[in-house]
Amino acid sequence: MDHVLIVAALAVMVLVSAAENRVERERRRVQGTASAGEGHRLDPYELAYLSGGPRRALNTALALLASAGAIRVSRGSRVTAVHGAPPSPVPLEQAVLDALAARPGGHQASALRRELESHPALTGLAAGLERRGLIVRQPAFDTARRHYGLLRLAVGGAAGYLVLVIVLAVAGVAGKETVYIGAVFFSLFAVASGLIALYRQKRRLRNVVTGQGREVLRSARAHHPRGVRDPRSLSLALGIPVALYGLTESGDQLLCDELSVGAPGADCAGACGSFSGSDGITFGGDSSGGLDFGGGSSSCGGGSSSCGGGGSGCGGGGGGS
């Protein structure tokens, strides 16, 4: 019995480790798939989607439209269109304007985001990033998720074995005390390391940004450092910073506060990190990205330039990465 308990405890520990390794290998294989293209030059909305998903892209559109004077974000998180604002050549911005035009009284920001989260302008952004190999289609992780299920079973088995060893010890049939303690130690280690592995792999399997996507984001952030504004256009001065770092870079505290209403975990203190959407999918790629809400200092909805026109149009320019 003595040797059986020790050998079984070691076997359980190896089983848990092997199960996590299978998940990790499959995840790395999927996220490491080579991209279909040589280099990438993304516009603000593609960068926003890559950095923070649909919510970041929509918040970037709202920030640009508000700064261009095409929409107004008032207290109570009410978003309304400004009468006479011209149409935008940018599909996502026009989607926002169309949604607001259909509801003259305005939209709550959170309701507006929910209405537009499956809009073709957003799904088109995702499809384009998938084609370039910058984000992973969720079905691509199906095999890794099956391995994750086996990991969960292995951890459950380790926990069951730990209980069994303790029961045998209490019943007085576990053998020598040193063997019993060793078996408890190895099985407890297997359970603890397995729980950590489950948490770690669950988070990693939510991150849809590929290795190439992370490189693009790092390059874009190096090219557009936090706090540095390019005044050549509204897109470069506001669109790119908000896309890469969140509304902390909007320079508009009231805009940030109002757009954060109804968003779980929203924080306008400028916290950093990748963004996890309501469906559990994580964007951002590394710890350099900002959340979608952050500090600023000016009033909401300002600006005097028209939407969609020239260099100060709403988002039209393309930021290099």
Backbone hydrogen bonds, N-H to C=O, Kabsch-Sander energy under -0.5 kcal/mol:
donor,donor_aa,acceptor,acceptor_aa,energy
5,L,1,M,-2.3
6,I,2,D,-1.6
7,V,3,H,-2.7
8,A,4,V,-2.6
9,A,5,L,-2.2
10,L,6,I,-2.4
11,A,7,V,-2.4
12,V,8,A,-2.4
13,M,9,A,-2.0
14,V,10,L,-2.4
15,L,11,A,-2.5
16,V,12,V,-2.2
17,S,13,M,-1.9
18,A,14,V,-2.7
19,A,15,L,-2.2
20,E,16,V,-2.1
21,N,17,S,-2.2
22,R,18,A,-1.7
23,V,19,A,-1.6
24,E,20,E,-2.8
25,R,21,N,-2.6
26,E,22,R,-2.0
27,R,23,V,-2.5
28,R,24,E,-2.7
29,R,25,R,-2.1
30,V,26,E,-2.2
31,Q,27,R,-2.8
32,G,28,R,-1.7
33,T,30,V,-1.3
37,G,35,S,-1.3
39,G,37,G,-0.8
47,L,43,D,-2.4
48,A,44,P,-2.4
49,Y,45,Y,-2.4
50,L,46,E,-2.4
51,S,47,L,-2.4
52,G,48,A,-3.0
53,G,49,Y,-2.3
56,R,52,G,-0.9
57,A,53,G,-2.1
58,L,54,P,-2.6
59,N,55,R,-2.8
60,T,56,R,-2.2
61,A,57,A,-2.0
62,L,58,L,-2.5
63,A,59,N,-2.5
64,L,60,T,-2.4
65,L,61,A,-2.6
66,A,62,L,-2.4
67,S,63,A,-2.3
68,A,64,L,-1.9
69,G,66,A,-1.1
69,G,302,G,-0.5
70,A,65,L,-2.5
71,I,65,L,-1.0
72,R,80,T,-3.0
74,S,72,R,-0.6
74,S,78,R,-2.8
77,S,74,S,-0.9
78,R,74,S,-0.9
79,V,77,S,-0.5
79,V,107,H,-3.7
80,T,72,R,-2.5
80,T,78,R,-0.5
82,V,70,A,-2.6
83,H,81,A,-0.5
85,A,82,V,-1.9
94,Q,90,V,-2.5
95,A,91,P,-2.1
96,V,92,L,-1.8
97,L,93,E,-2.3
98,D,94,Q,-2.8
99,A,95,A,-2.2
100,L,96,V,-2.1
101,A,97,L,-2.3
102,A,98,D,-1.7
103,R,100,L,-1.1
106,G,103,R,-2.5
107,H,79,V,-2.5
109,A,77,S,-2.1
112,L,108,Q,-2.7
113,R,109,A,-2.3
114,R,110,S,-2.1
115,E,111,A,-2.4
116,L,112,L,-1.8
117,E,113,R,-1.0
119,H,116,L,-2.0
122,L,119,H,-1.4
123,T,119,H,-2.5
124,G,120,P,-2.4
125,L,121,A,-0.9
126,A,122,L,-2.1
127,A,123,T,-2.5
128,G,124,G,-2.3
129,L,125,L,-2.1
130,E,126,A,-2.3
131,R,127,A,-2.4
132,R,128,G,-1.5
133,G,130,E,-1.4
134,L,129,L,-2.7
135,I,129,L,-0.9
136,V,208,V,-3.0
140,A,137,R,-1.9
141,F,138,Q,-2.0
142,D,139,P,-1.9
145,R,141,F,-2.6
146,R,142,D,-1.9
147,H,143,T,-2.2
148,Y,144,A,-2.0
149,G,145,R,-2.0
150,L,146,R,-1.6
151,L,147,H,-2.3
152,R,148,Y,-2.3
153,L,149,G,-1.9
154,A,150,L,-2.5
155,V,151,L,-2.4
156,G,152,R,-2.3
157,G,153,L,-2.6
158,A,154,A,-2.3
159,A,155,V,-2.3
160,G,156,G,-2.4
161,Y,157,G,-2.5
162,L,158,A,-2.2
163,V,159,A,-2.1
164,L,160,G,-2.2
165,V,161,Y,-2.6
166,I,162,L,-2.0
167,V,163,V,-2.4
168,L,164,L,-2.6
169,A,165,V,-2.2
170,V,166,I,-2.5
171,A,167,V,-2.2
172,G,168,L,-0.5
172,G,169,A,-0.9
173,V,168,L,-2.5
174,A,168,L,-0.7
180,Y,176,K,-2.5
181,I,177,E,-2.9
182,G,178,T,-2.1
183,A,179,V,-2.7
184,V,180,Y,-2.4
185,F,181,I,-2.6
186,F,182,G,-2.6
187,S,183,A,-2.3
188,L,184,V,-2.6
189,F,185,F,-2.4
190,A,186,F,-2.1
191,V,187,S,-2.1
192,A,188,L,-2.7
193,S,189,F,-2.9
194,G,190,A,-1.9
195,L,191,V,-2.4
196,I,192,A,-2.1
197,A,193,S,-2.3
198,L,194,G,-2.4
199,Y,195,L,-2.1
200,R,196,I,-2.7
201,Q,197,A,-2.9
202,K,198,L,-2.0
203,R,199,Y,-1.8
204,R,200,R,-2.1
205,L,201,Q,-2.5
206,R,202,K,-0.6
206,R,203,R,-0.8
207,N,203,R,-0.7
207,N,204,R,-0.8
208,V,206,R,-0.8
208,V,282,T,-2.0
210,T,134,L,-2.1
211,G,31,Q,-2.3
214,R,210,T,-2.3
215,E,211,G,-1.9
216,V,212,Q,-2.2
217,L,213,G,-2.3
218,R,214,R,-2.6
219,S,215,E,-2.5
220,A,216,V,-2.6
221,R,217,L,-2.7
222,A,218,R,-1.9
223,H,219,S,-2.0
224,H,220,A,-2.0
228,V,225,P,-1.8
229,R,227,G,-0.5
230,D,236,L,-0.5
233,S,230,D,-0.9
234,L,311,G,-1.0
235,S,311,G,-0.6
237,A,233,S,-2.7
238,L,234,L,-2.6
239,G,234,L,-1.6
240,I,235,S,-2.3
242,V,238,L,-2.3
243,A,239,G,-2.5
244,L,240,I,-2.4
245,Y,241,P,-2.7
246,G,242,V,-2.1
248,T,291,L,-0.5
249,E,246,G,-2.2
250,S,247,L,-1.7
251,G,295,G,-0.5
254,L,298,S,-1.2
256,C,252,D,-2.2
257,D,253,Q,-2.8
258,E,254,L,-2.7
259,L,255,L,-2.4
260,S,256,C,-1.4
261,V,258,E,-1.0
263,A,260,S,-2.1
266,A,263,A,-2.0
270,G,267,D,-0.8
273,G,289,G,-4.0
275,F,51,S,-0.6
275,F,283,F,-1.1
277,G,275,F,-0.6
277,G,281,I,-2.7
280,G,277,G,-2.0
282,T,206,R,-3.0
283,F,275,F,-3.0
284,G,50,L,-1.5
286,D,284,G,-1.2
289,G,286,D,-0.9
290,G,244,L,-0.9
291,L,271,A,-1.7
298,S,251,G,-1.2
302,G,299,S,-0.6
309,G,306,S,-0.9
310,G,308,G,-0.5
312,S,309,G,-0.6
313,G,310,G,-1.5
315,G,313,G,-1.6
319,G,42,L,-0.6
319,G,317,G,-0.5
